[in-house]
Structures are given as structure tokens and as C-alpha cells.
């Protein structure tokens, strides 16, 4: 039906999802309070990584640059800021998808398939939606040979949440590598210093140091946390119940699987191959991070859709079954549409939300090693 293929329908749906998420959390939006606090604590030059129990529970783990990202939503009344924040995140990712070089079929599939996961992410007010957009834009801008703009988004994502650094995975696709590297250095200097506009140089340098320390501590706290480490690393650790081994035993082989396709230089010219590598990046950054949480799977699910739709061959029944598995267990398990007993007793304790995406990523790695991505 034309209605379901009309981008105005998708745009309205995504904006409606943002408003619904904001309204549902109007009286309970701790994450947004943390984000507002990043701006105001920077303004008053207070520690960004200390606890402020009178303002919110938990602590901030975003970089000092985030103070400028969230500033427009922190200086308005709280409820207005919350609604605008959710709308901004949904619009940011929507525009990134629409500006991509994906076909209409790919765009429509992604926007429909990820709609429920968008609600999950916005329900937590998390910037993971923005990270997904930043990675997509980094890839798109390198494809368009706009390396300086791509470098801006890579540095922005890195200095806000570190995840953005995976945009460097597209370096080998750049046709202007020297310009790209120089742009990374230039934007790195500019964006590192940018929060000094509303604070001071000494304060900002000190806060970057505190940020690194907070992330190291958070890594150990996440190992068995119920709502953190929802990743391949967390799934293996929580199922095994073992706390003594190093995650490097999993990260090492994962990097080898991730990196091997880069050796297939003859495939670089195929857009389907490059898009599949983008899909791998989007999944890898979530599956191999102890900081992954349920709301972060908006990043991974975008990768799943790109994997499915980018292939120049016809997908088989097993691939369709994997997509159904992803939709049911990964996307729906946090919601009331999924049996509460299974969610409480199995999915959450063992980080099984990651399982379908792990299977997709492993199949993707195999395909990138052996398949020919030329259009037939």
C-alpha cells in the first residue's frame, strides 16, 4: 500500500514515537536530568563525574563536549527540554537515514524495522540514537568524499561517548586520506577546547582526565550488572558466571573476524561490500562493549537491517529466520509485548538480547570472507 511506502508516514511515526516517549517519561526521566546536569555543572565548573543525589541518581559518563550538545535542551523548562530532546534524537537519526546512499527499499526497511527499538532508546532518553546517526553520517560523508565533515562527526561522537571512534573503520574507503587525517586533528583540537567557551581551560582539561578515570571504573562495575554489559562479552560472562578471565579472550578473536574483510581489497569497489562493513561496525561497537545497554541496540539493529538489505544476492529462509529472531528477542524482549517471566528469568540475567545480533554478526563475518559482492 502506498501509505506505508510514503516517507511522510515514516516521518510522522518517528516524531510521534518521540513525543510518546517524552510524555511517558514526563514524571520519571533520570537520564535527561543527568544530561541537563552536564551543562549546568560545566557552567558552574563543578565535577561532571561526581554523584549529585539531590539532583538525580547514578552519575554521568559522557565527555565534557556533551555539555554543548545538550545545552539547548538544558536552558529551557525541564518538560520542554525533554520533549525537544526526544524529537531531536529521532529527527537526527531519521535525517541520517534519509541522507544516506541507501536505496528506498533499504531506507523504508530500516525505518520500519527499527521503530520499536527507537521507542526503547527514547524511553531511556539515551544519546545512543545520536551515536547511530553519527556513525551513519560518518560513512555517508566519506562515500561523498566530504572527509572534513566526516571527521567532524567522528570526533564529535568520540568526545561525547567514545563510540564515535568506530567511524575510523571507514578510513580505508576515503579517497583523500591525508585530508581526512588532517581534518581529524583539526576538529580534535577545536572540539576538545569547545567546552572552554562556557567554563575554563583548566576545568575542561581536568574533566577529560576525570572522564577517563570514570570509564575505567565503570568497566569493572558493568561485568554482572543487570542493565549493563548487554553484549557478547556480557552474555558469555553472565552465562558462565565466571569473573576471573579477561574479556580480551573474546575481543581478540572478534577483532580478527572484524578485520579480516579489510584484506579483500578487490571488494572495496563494491558498494554492497562497503555497506556490509558499515553494518559490521554498527553491530561490533555494541557487541564488544561492556557498557552496552538495552537502549544501545538502536545502533546494532540499524546494522542488522543494512546487512540484510545490502547483499547483492537473494536472502534465503535462514536469513529471514534470523531477522524474525532479532525482531522478537532483541527488539521486543524489553517491552510488555514479551512474556515477563522469560524477560525476568532468562533474557535479562543472561543478556540474551545480544544473542540474535551475535548470530547475525557471525554470519556477516563469514559472508564478508567468502562471498562476492559484485552486482549480478
C-alpha positions in Angstrom: 0.0 0.0 0.0 1.4 3.4 -0.9 0.7 4.8 2.5 3.3 2.5 4.1 5.9 3.5 1.5 5.3 7.2 1.9 8.2 8.9 3.8 5.7 11.3 5.3 4.2 8.3 7.1 7.5 7.3 8.5 8.5 10.8 9.5 5.2 11.2 11.3 5.6 7.9 13.0 9.1 8.6 14.2 8.1 12.1 15.5 5.1 10.6 17.2 7.3 7.9 18.9 9.5 10.7 20.2 6.5 12.6 21.7 5.1 9.4 23.2 8.4 8.5 24.8 8.7 12.0 26.3 5.2 12.1 27.6 5.5 8.6 29.1 8.7 9.7 31.0 7.5 13.2 31.9 7.5 12.3 35.6 10.5 10.0 35.6 13.4 11.0 33.4 16.5 10.5 35.4 18.8 10.2 32.3 17.7 13.5 31.0 18.3 15.1 34.4 21.9 13.8 34.2 22.2 15.3 30.8 20.9 18.7 31.9 23.3 18.5 34.8 26.3 18.1 32.4 25.6 21.6 31.0 24.9 23.3 34.3 27.8 21.6 36.1 30.1 22.7 33.3 28.7 26.2 33.5 29.4 26.3 37.3 32.7 24.4 36.8 31.7 21.5 39.1 32.8 18.0 38.6 30.9 16.2 35.9 31.6 12.8 37.3 30.7 13.2 41.0 27.4 12.0 42.4 24.6 14.5 42.9 21.9 12.6 44.8 19.8 15.8 45.3 19.5 16.1 41.5 19.5 12.6 40.2 20.7 9.1 40.9 23.6 7.4 39.1 26.4 9.5 37.6 27.4 11.0 34.3 29.6 9.0 31.9 29.6 11.4 28.9 32.5 13.6 27.9 32.8 17.4 28.6 31.8 18.2 25.0 28.4 16.8 25.7 27.7 20.0 27.7 27.4 21.9 24.4 25.4 19.2 22.7 22.7 19.2 25.4 22.9 23.0 26.1 19.8 24.0 24.0 17.7 21.4 25.9 19.1 22.4 29.3 18.3 26.1 29.3 14.6 25.7 28.7 12.0 24.5 31.1 12.6 20.9 32.0 9.5 19.4 30.4 10.1 21.4 27.2 13.7 20.3 27.1 12.7 16.6 27.5 10.2 16.7 24.6 12.7 18.6 22.3 15.5 16.2 23.3 13.5 13.2 22.2 12.4 14.9 19.0 15.9 16.0 18.2 17.3 12.4 18.6 14.6 10.9 16.4 15.0 13.6 13.8 18.8 13.3 13.8 18.7 9.5 13.1 15.8 10.0 10.6 17.8 12.6 8.6 20.9 10.4 8.7 19.0 7.5 7.2 17.4 9.7 4.5 20.7 11.4 3.6 22.4 8.0 3.2 23.1 6.5 -0.1 20.8 3.5 0.7 18.1 2.6 -1.8 14.4 3.4 -1.0 13.9 -0.3 -0.1 16.8 -0.1 2.4 15.6 3.1 4.0 12.0 2.0 4.3 13.0 -1.3 5.8 15.3 0.4 8.3 12.8 3.0 9.4 10.0 0.4 9.9 12.2 -2.3 11.4 13.9 0.0 14.0 10.8 1.9 15.0 10.1 -0.1 18.1 13.8 -0.1 19.1 13.7 3.7 18.7 10.9 3.8 21.3 13.1 1.7 23.7 16.0 4.1 23.3 14.0 7.3 23.6 12.2 5.9 26.6 15.6 6.0 28.3 16.4 9.4 26.7 19.7 8.0 25.7 22.1 9.5 23.2 22.6 6.1 21.6 20.1 7.3 18.9 22.5 10.1 18.1 25.5 7.8 18.1 23.8 5.6 15.4 23.2 8.8 13.4 26.8 9.9 13.8 28.2 6.6 12.5 25.8 6.5 9.5 26.7 10.1 8.7 30.5 9.4 9.0 30.1 6.6 6.5 27.9 8.6 4.1 30.2 11.7 4.1 33.3 9.6 3.3 31.4 8.0 0.5 30.5 11.5 -0.8 34.2 12.5 -0.4 33.4 15.1 2.2 36.2 14.0 4.5 36.3 17.1 6.7 32.6 16.8 7.6 33.1 13.1 8.3 36.0 13.8 10.6 33.8 16.3 12.5 31.2 13.7 13.3 33.8 11.1 14.2 35.5 13.4 16.6 32.1 14.6 18.0 31.0 11.0 18.7 34.4 10.1 20.2 34.5 13.1 22.6 30.9 12.6 23.7 30.7 8.8 24.2 33.8 7.2 22.7 31.6 5.0 20.4 32.0 7.5 17.6 35.7 6.4 17.2 34.5 3.4 15.2 34.0 5.8 12.3 37.7 5.4 11.8 36.9 2.0 10.4 35.9 3.7 7.2 39.4 5.3 6.8 40.4 2.8 4.0 37.4 3.9 1.9 38.5 7.5 1.9 39.9 8.8 -1.4 41.6 11.7 0.4 43.3 10.1 3.4 45.8 13.0 4.1 42.9 15.5 4.1 40.9 13.1 6.3 43.8 12.7 8.9 44.4 16.5 9.0 40.7 17.1 9.5 40.6 14.7 12.4 43.5 16.5 14.0 41.9 19.9 13.4 38.5 19.0 14.6 40.0 17.2 17.6 41.7 20.4 18.7 38.6 22.5 18.1 36.1 20.2 19.8 38.4 19.3 22.7 38.6 23.0 23.5 35.0 23.9 22.7 33.5 23.4 26.2 36.0 26.1 27.4 33.6 28.6 25.9 31.2 28.1 28.9 33.9 27.2 31.5 37.7 27.5 31.5 40.7 25.7 30.0 41.9 24.3 33.4 38.5 23.0 34.2 38.0 21.2 30.8 41.4 19.6 30.8 40.7 18.3 34.3 37.3 17.0 33.4 38.7 15.0 30.5 41.1 13.3 33.0 38.2 12.6 35.3 36.2 11.2 32.4 38.9 8.6 31.6 39.1 7.5 35.2 35.3 7.2 35.5 35.1 5.0 32.4 37.8 2.6 33.7 35.8 2.2 37.0 32.6 1.7 35.1 34.0 -1.1 33.1 34.6 -3.3 36.2 31.2 -2.3 37.6 29.4 -3.4 34.5 30.6 -7.0 34.4 27.5 -8.5 36.0 25.2 -5.5 36.2 21.5 -6.4 35.3 21.0 -3.5 32.8 24.6 -3.1 31.6 27.0 -5.3 29.6 24.2 -6.5 27.3 26.7 -7.6 24.8 28.5 -10.7 23.5 31.0 -10.1 26.3 28.2 -9.8 28.9 26.3 -12.8 27.6 29.3 -15.1 27.8 30.3 -13.8 31.3 26.8 -14.0 32.7 26.0 -17.4 31.4 29.4 -18.8 32.6 29.2 -16.9 35.9 33.0 -16.5 35.7 34.6 -13.2 36.8 38.3 -14.2 36.6 39.0 -14.3 32.8 39.9 -11.3 30.7 37.4 -10.0 28.0 40.4 -9.9 25.7 39.9 -13.7 25.1 36.7 -12.7 23.3 37.8 -9.2 22.0 40.9 -10.6 20.3 39.1 -13.2 18.1 36.4 -10.6 17.5 38.9 -8.1 16.1 40.4 -10.8 13.9 36.9 -11.6 12.4 36.1 -7.9 12.1 39.4 -7.0 10.5 39.9 -9.9 8.0 37.5 -8.4 5.4 39.8 -5.4 5.1 42.3 -7.7 3.3 39.8 -8.3 0.4 41.0 -5.2 -1.4 39.3 -6.2 -4.6 35.9 -5.9 -3.0 36.4 -2.3 -1.9 34.9 -1.0 -5.2 31.6 -2.8 -4.5 29.1 -0.6 -2.6 27.4 -3.6 -1.1 30.7 -4.7 0.5 31.3 -1.2 1.9 27.7 -1.1 3.3 28.1 -4.5 4.9 31.3 -3.3 6.6 29.2 -0.4 7.9 26.7 -3.0 9.2 29.6 -4.8 10.9 30.8 -1.6 12.6 27.3 -0.9 13.9 27.0 -4.3 15.5 30.6 -4.7 16.7 30.5 -1.5 18.7 27.6 -2.8 20.8 28.5 -6.5 21.0 32.1 -5.8 22.2 31.4 -3.1 24.8 30.8 -3.8 28.5 28.9 -0.5 28.6 26.2 -1.7 26.2 22.7 -1.4 27.5 19.3 -2.1 26.0 18.9 1.3 24.6 22.1 0.9 22.6 20.6 -1.7 20.3 19.2 1.0 18.1 22.8 1.1 16.8 23.0 -2.6 16.3 19.6 -3.1 14.7 20.4 -0.5 12.1 23.4 -2.7 11.3 21.2 -5.8 11.1 18.9 -4.2 8.6 21.9 -2.9 6.4 23.4 -6.4 6.5 20.1 -7.9 5.3 19.4 -5.4 2.6 22.9 -4.7 1.2 23.7 -8.1 -0.1 23.5 -8.3 -3.9 22.2 -11.9 -3.7 18.7 -13.1 -2.7 18.4 -13.8 1.0 17.4 -17.3 2.0 15.0 -18.7 4.6 17.7 -18.9 7.3 18.4 -15.2 6.8 14.7 -14.4 7.2 14.5 -16.5 10.3 17.4 -14.6 11.8 15.6 -11.3 11.1 12.5 -12.6 12.9 14.7 -13.8 15.8 16.2 -10.4 16.1 12.9 -8.7 16.0 11.3 -10.9 18.7 14.2 -11.4 21.1 16.3 -8.3 20.6 13.7 -5.6 19.9 10.7 -6.9 21.8 12.2 -8.5 24.9 12.4 -5.3 26.9 8.8 -4.4 26.3 5.4 -5.5 27.7 4.8 -7.4 24.4 7.3 -10.0 25.6 6.5 -12.6 28.3 7.5 -11.0 31.6 8.7 -14.4 33.1 11.1 -15.0 30.2 12.4 -11.5 30.3 12.9 -11.6 34.1 14.3 -15.1 34.4 16.3 -15.6 31.2 16.7 -12.6 28.9 17.9 -10.0 31.5 20.0 -12.2 33.7 22.0 -13.7 30.8 22.0 -10.7 28.4 20.2 -12.8 25.8 19.1 -9.6 24.0 22.5 -9.8 22.4 22.2 -13.4 21.1 20.3 -12.8 17.8 22.7 -9.9 16.9 25.7 -12.1 17.7 24.4 -14.8 15.2 23.8 -12.1 12.5 27.2 -10.6 13.0 29.0 -14.0 12.8 27.1 -14.8 9.6 28.0 -11.4 8.2 31.7 -12.0 9.0 31.6 -15.3 7.1 29.9 -13.7 4.1 32.5 -10.9 4.0 35.2 -13.5 4.0 33.9 -15.7 1.1 31.1 -14.0 -0.9 31.5 -11.8 -4.0 29.7 -8.5 -3.5 29.6 -7.6 -7.2 26.1 -6.8 -8.5 24.9 -9.7 -10.7 
